[in-house]
Amino acid sequence: MRKLLTVVLAGLILVLSACGKQSSSGEEKKEITVGFGVGTYEEQFRQGILPILEERGYKVNIKTFSQNMQVNPAMKEGSIDASIFQSTAYMEAINKELNAEMVRLAFSPGAPQGLYSEKHKSLDEVKDGSTVAVPQDPVNQERAIRILEELGWVKVKADAGTTDFNLNSVEPGNVKLKIEVLDPAQILVSLKDVDYGVVNGNYIANAKRKITEALKIENTPEQHRIIVSINKKDENTQWAKDLKAAYESKEFEDYINSQDKYDGFILPEAWKKN
C-alpha cells in the first residue's frame, strides 16, 4: 500500500510539474499587456482588435508610452507582451542594440510617410536653399531620404545603410537643400517653419488629416511596414496565435475600411484571403 501511495504521489508531482511548465510558457495565458507608442495604432487596437480578443475570453491591458524608444525595453523586460508601433527594419536594429529576440507576428494597417508642405502647393516650387525636415532616427530618416531621392532632390551613396543610416550618405541632387533633422512627432507641427517636411503617416491620421494631402507619398517597402511584434519565446503560444488571427480577420478589415481616416494606409496582404 505504501509503495502504491508513493507511485501515485510521484505521478501527481509529474502532472503538476507539467501543468506548471505549460502555464509558465504562456500557452494558457488569458491576460496580456500590449504596448503602443505615439500615433493611431492604439486607436485601431481599441476599436478593432480589443473586441475580438475580449470575445475570445482575453483580458487585455493597454500601455501607452510617451516616447517610442521606451516600448522595446519594456518588451525585453517582459512588462508588455506585444507592441504595435514599429517596422521590421526598426525591430531588427533594436534587437541588435538591446540583445533582444523580438519577432514579427503580423502586419498592421500602417501609414506611409509623405512629403507635406504648408508653404507650397507644388513640388515644382523647390529651389536651392529650400528647407526639408526629416526624422532623426536612422530607419525613418532613410525612408524619408528615399522619397527625396525619388524626386531627384538628393542622391544617396550606394553603401548607405538602413538601420545605421545617416546624412553623410546624402549628396545634392538637382537642388541644394537644407535638411533639418527633427523628432518624428515634431515635424508635422514644424511645417510652418520649413518648406517641406517628411511626416510619418500615423501622425497625419492622428491629427485628423488625410494621407492623400501629401505632395508625394512613399512606396513603402515591406521592411518598413508596421508590424505586431512579440518576443520569440511567445510565438507558439495560443494568445499570440489569437492576436495574429485578430489582425488578419475579416472583422478587423471591415472596421479599418469603415473609417475614412485610414484612407491611404497600407493594408495587410493577409486580408486578400478574407
N, C-alpha and C positions, 0 to 999 in steps of 0.2 A: 504493500500500500504506500509506504514511504517512497519507494522508487518511482511508483506511478505518479505520486504527487510532485516529485522532483521533475519528472519529464513534462508534466502539464505546466508547471511554473516556468520551466525553461522555454516551452513553446509560447507561452503568453508574453514572456520578455522579448522573444524574437519578433512576435507580431507587433507589439507596442513599439519596438525599436524601428521596425519597417514603417509603421504609420508615422512615427515622428520624423523619419527621413523624408517621407512623401510630403508631409506638411511643410517642412523647412525648405523643400525645393521650390515651393510656391505653386505646385500643381493644383492644390485645392484652395488656394487663397481667393477670397471673395471681397477683399478690401484692397484697393490700390490707390496710390497717390500719383497724380500726373502734373508735371511742371510745364510752365509757359514763360516765355519772355514777353517783351512788349509787342503788341500787334493784334491781328484779328483772329489768330488761331485758337485762342481761348474761347472766343465767342462761338466759333464753329463747333468747338467741342461741347460747350454747354448746351447749345441749341440742337445740334445734330447727332452727337455721339453719346452724350450722357444718358439721354432717354433710352437708347438701345441697351447700354450696359446695365442700367438700373432694371430694365425689364428682364434681364438675364440674371438678376439677383446680386449685382455688384454694388458695394458701397464705394463711391469714388470721392476722394479728397482732391481738390484742385488747389495748387500752389502757384502763385504768380510772383515772378521775380522782377525787380525794378530794372535790372540790367541783364542782358542775355548771357554775359560772361559768368553769371552766378549759377546758371542752370546745370551745366555739365559737372562741376564739382559736386553738386548735390546728387547727381546721378551716381557718381563714383562712390560716394559715402553711403548711398542707399536710402537717403531721406525722401527720394522720389523714385518711382518705378519706371516711369516713361516720360518722355518730353516731346513736345511738338513745337519746333521753332527753327530748326537748323537744317542745313543741306548735308548730303553725304560727304561732300568735299570738306566742309567745315568740321563735321563729326570726326572724320579720319585724321584731320590735323590736330584736333583736341585729344584724340586717343593717344597720339604720339607725345603730346605735351604733358598729359596727365598720367600717362601709362595706364589708360583706361581700356575697357573692352566693350565699347558700345557698338551696336549693330543696327542696321535699318530693318524695321518691322514692316512698314508700309509707306506709301506715298500719301501725302495730304494735299488737298487743293491748295495751290500756292500761287502767290502773286509774283509776276515777273518784275524785274527792275525796269524803269523807264526814265527817259530824259525829259525833264519838265522845265518850264520857264514861266515866270510871272512878268518878265520884261520884254519877251519876244514871242511873236506868234508863228515864227518860222525858223527852221534850221538855217535858212539862207542868210539870216542876219548875223551869223557868227563872223568874227573877224579877229585879226591879230590883237592879242591883249584881252580877249573875252575870258571871263572867269567861269570855271566849271567846278562845282562841288562834287566830290566823290567820297564814298565811305572810307573810314580809316582802317578797318580790319582787312587783312590781306585777301581773304576769299571774296568778300563783297566788292573790294576795290578792283580786283582782277575782272570781275563781271562788268563793273562799270566802265573800266577802260576798254574792254572789248566792244562795248557799244560805241564808244568814241572812235575806236579803230575801224569799225564797220562803216562809219560815216566818212572816214578818211581824215579825221581831225588829228589823229595821232598814229604813230607806228609803234608796234610792240616787238621787242627783241625776241628772236627765236628761242632763246634759252630762258625766257621768263617763266617762273613757276606759277603755281596756283595757290597753294597753302602758304607759300613764303613770298608771295608777290610783293613788289614794292615799286615805287615810281622811278627807280633807277633803270627799270626795264622799258621806260616810255620815252619816245623821241617825238619831236614835232612832225605833224603830217602836213596837210595843205594849209594849216593855220598854226600860229604860235599861241597856244592857250596858256592861261594862268590857272593851274589846278589847285583848288583849295581842298584840303583833307579835313573832313568833319566826322563827328559821331553820326552813324546812320540815322538815328532818330532825330537829329537836329537839322538835317538837310532840307526837309520839307518846310520847316518854319524859317529857314535861312534863304529861301528862294528870292526873297525881296532884296537880298544883299549881293546876289551873284547873277550872272547872265543865264546860266543853265545849271541844273543840278540833277544828278542821277539818284533817284529815290527808290528804295525798296517798296514794292507794291503793297505790302501789308500796311505800311504807314499811310499810303494813299487811301486804301479802303477804310482804314480806321478813322480817317478824317472825313469820311462820308463823301469822298471824291471818287472819280472814275479812273480806272487804269487807262481807259481809252483817251484820256486827256493828254497823255504823253505825246510829245513830238516824235519820239522814237521808242519803241518797245523792244526789249531784248528777245532773242530767240533762245530761251533758257535751256541749256544742256542738262541732261539727266542728273549729272553730279551736283548741280546747283538747285535742284528742285527740293521743296520742303518735304521732310520725312517725319515719320513717327519713329523715334529711336528708343531702344531699351538696352539693358546690359545683356551681354551674350549669354550669361548663365541662365537668363529667363526666357530665351527664345522658344523653348519647347514646353513652356507652361501653358495651362489651359487659359489663364487670364490673358496672356499675350495673344493666343490664337483668337480669342473672342474680341480683343481690341482690334486686331488686324481685320477680322471679319466685319466689324462695325464700320471701319474706314472704307471698306470695299463694297459695302452693302448698297442695295437699291434705295433703302430708306435715307441714307446719308446723301446719296446722289440727288435724290428728289429735293431734299432740303436745300442743298447748295444751289441747285438750278432755280429754286423758287425765290432766291434773294438777288435783287439787282446789284447789290454791292459787290458780288463776286463775278460780275461780267468781266471777262478778260483774264480770269485766273486760269492757271494750267491745271487741267483735271487729270486724276489718276488713270493710267492705262487700264487698270483692272476693271474700271466701270464699263468698258466695252463688252464685258461678259454679262452685264446685267440685263 
